[in-house]
Amino acid sequence: MLLGAHTSISGGLYKSLERGAEIGCECVQIFSKNQQQWNSKPLQDDEVAEFKDAEKRTGISRFFIHDSYLINLGSPDDAKWQRSIDAFKDELDRAERLGAEVLVFHPGAHLKQMTDEQCCDRVADALNEILKGYNGKCRPAIENTAGQGSNIGWRFEHIARIIDGVKRPKMIATCYDTAHAFAAGYDERDEKAWDATIEEYDNVVGIKDHLRAFHINDSKVELGRRVDRHENLGHGHIGLKCFELLVNDKRLEHCIAALETPMETHGGHEADLKKLLKSRKR
């Protein structure tokens, strides 16, 4: 498993790779544009070229992208649902041009206007529209959520239902967030709990066919609280043992992983990354 962090694209997309290299990243996660805005200027050829050059300079050639937080492929509002589909198509095109392995997204929220199952089916319908005619290599990756508010994806069964509803299921990847899973009620704190949770994920979703990325975060909240609050490694309710098990789990060797821990406390990403690299057995 390659280890890294989410890095800023401030000053240019290529800067994210340079920032990652500075703290010892082997891979990175980035946004390809401002994640809080619907519209963005088209990705320019020179931006792609700069990014590719930075890959060569830094040695960081594997990365993944997170989509805009505004996108809701499970929206019950038809206009907002279509707008989300169009925005995701643009995100996927940008990710493909840059060479990202997967485009991570939160599956969506039903805003209490439909059931969880109906919202899952709504997301699957959106993905079918998005993948219609798409021939790229970058795969949309469903991220598990903490289950805050009306968000779906906090049960592994939600993710499986979405994949089952997609006409091209082999195109769908997944991203596992440790803090989200823990907040949703999946224990990861010791070897027995970790193995049970990962085995359940494999049985319900599928590691070999779908799991491609990880978000590595400790949790500010207790098990099952269904609140999304990330913490630096070893300073939350999950504890360091989980992350030692994760980075040495042979079932997950093909994945790439990025920290999304707070940057202002406990040494930020650099300190957290050192912990991961130190605990990984060569």
N, C-alpha and C positions, 0 to 999 in steps of 0.2 A: 504494500500500500504506500503510495506517495502522499506526503504530508505537507500541508501549507496553510494558508489563511486567506480570508477575503481581504483584498487590497484595493486601495482607492485608485480611481482613474482620473483624479484631478490633475489637470495640466496635459492630459492626453492619455489615450488608452494604453500606450506602450509604457507609461509611467508605472502602471500596476505591476508589470513584470519586474521592473527595476526595484520597486519597493519590496516585492516579494523576495528578490535575491538578497537584498540588504539584510533581511532577518533570517535567512537560511531556508526559505521555502523551496520545496521540490515541485510544487504545483500551486496554482492560485484559483480563487473564485473571484469574479468581477461582475459589475454591471456593465452593459455595453453603452449605456446612456443614463441620463438622470432618471432614477427609479421613481421619482415623485411627480413626473410629468407624462402626459399622454403623448405629446408630440415631441419629436426631436429631428434635428437635421439629418438627412441621409448620410450613411456611412460612406466616407470618401475613399477612393483608391489609395491615396497617400497615407491615410490613417491605417489602412490594412497593411501597407508596405512597412510602415514604421513599427507596427506591432510584430510583424514577422521578423524584422531585423532585431528587435529586442529579444525575441525568442532565442535567436542565435547567440546574442551577446550574453544573455543571462543563463542560458541552458535550461530555462523553464519552457518546455514545449507542450506540456499537458495542463489543461485548464478547463474550467467550466463557468457558465454564466448563469446569473440569477435574473429572472425577469422583473418587470416593474411591479411594484406593490399595488398599483391601481387595478391591475387586471384581475377579473373575477369570472372565470369560465363557468362558474355555477350560478351566475346571477339570474334571478327570476324575472328581471326586467329585460324584455327582448332587445331594446335599443342598447342597453349597457352590455348585454351578452354579446351582441354583434360587434360592438366597439372593442370589447375585450378580445374577441376572435381576431379582428383586424390588427390590433396592437400586438397580439402574440405572433401572428404571421410575420410581422415586421421584426420582432425580437428573434424569431427563429432564422430569418434570412440573415440578420446581422451576425448571429452566432455561427451560422454555417460559413459565412465569408471569412470570419476570423479564425475558424478551425476549432471551435469549442467541441468538446466531447458530448456534453449534454447541456440542455437549457432547463434549469431547475425552476419549478413554479409551485406555489401553494394551490391545491386543487380548487378551492373556492368556498363561498359562503352562501347559504340559502336565505339569510336575513329573516328566518322564521316564517317564510312564505311557502315552504314545501318541506317534505321530509328529507332526512339525510340520504335515503336511497334515491329519491327523485333528483336530488342535487347531484349525486354521483352520476346518474344517467345523463344529466344535463352537461356535465363536464365531458363525458364520453362523446356526446353528440358534437360538442365544440371541437374536440380533438379530431374527430372524423372529418369535420369541415377543414380544419387546419392542415391535416395530412393529405387531403385530396390533391393529387398531382405533385406532392412534395417528393423529391428524389435525393435530398441531401443526406449526409451522414450524421449530422447532429441530431440527437434524439431528445424529445421533450421528457423531462424527468419529474415525476410526481414526488413532492416532498411530504412526508408525514407531518402533521401539525399537532399542537398542544391541545386543540379542541376548545380554544377560547371563543366565546360568543357563539355564533352559528356556523363556525368553520367546520367543514368536513375534513376527512383525512386523518383524524386522530385515532381511528381504529384501522388496523391493518386490512380488515374486511372492506373498508371504504375504497382503499387503493385497489384491491383485487377486483372489486365491482367495476370501477372505472376501466381498468385494463380489459376486463371481460367484455365491456361494451364497445371497445375500439375495434374497428374492422381490420386494422393492421397492428395487432398487439405487439409484434416483435419490434416495432418502432418506438415503443414506450419504455423508458427507463425509470428508475426511481432513485431518490436521494433520502438517506436515513439521517434524521437529526436526533442526536442523543438526548438533548434537553427536552425536545418536544415529546419524544417517546416516553420519557420519565414522567413528565407532567401529565401525560395521557393515561398513566397507570401501568406502564411496562417497566418493571424493575430491572436494573442493570448494575447494581452495586457490588456484586460479588460473582464469582465464577459460575455458581449454580444458577443465579438469576440471569446473568448475561447469556449463558448457553440456552436457557429456556426461552428467553425473548428472541434471540436470533433464530433459533429453530422454529419458533412460531412464525416469525417473519418469512422464513424460507418456505414453510408449509403453506402459508396463506398467499404470499405475494410472489416469492421466487427469487432467490439470490442470483443464481446462474443466468437466468433469462433477463432479469430486469435491474437488479441493484448495481449501480455504477458509481455513486458518489456518497460522501458522508459530510455532514456538518457536525463538527466536534465541539460540544459545549457542555459545561456543567450547568446546573440549574439552581436558580435562587429560590425556587419553590419546592415544597415537599412532593413526594410521590402521589400522583393522581389528582393534583390540584387543578389541572387544566388551565393553567396560566402560563403564558410564554415569556419567561424571564431568564436570559442567559447569564451565566457567571463564569469567572475565570476558573481554570481547571484546579481542582482540589480545594476550592473555596466555596463550593456549593453542596447541595444535598446528595449528589451522585457520588462524588469522591474519586480519587485517582485510580483506584483499582479497575474501574470500568474502562478507562482509557488505555491502561496497560494491556488489558485483555483485547480491546478493539484493535490496536495497532499490531498485535501479534497473532491475530486470528487468521489462519491460513485460508478460511472460507472467503475472506474479504481481500485477498492479495491483489486482485484485479482492479480494486476501487481506487479513486483519488479522494482526498479528504481536505477540507478547509475549516479552520477555526473561525467562529463568529463570536468569540468571547469579547467582553468589554476591553477597550483599548486604553482606558484611562486609569485602570486599577491593576495592582499586583503585577506590574511589568508588561501588561497587555499581551498582544499576540507573540511578541518575541520571547517572553518568558514562558508562555504556554507551549510554544512550538519546541523550545528546548526540552521541556518536560516530556513531550511526545517522542522526540528523537532519542532522548536518553533511555526511555523505557522500551523502545523498539529493539528487539534482539536481532543481531546481524547473523 
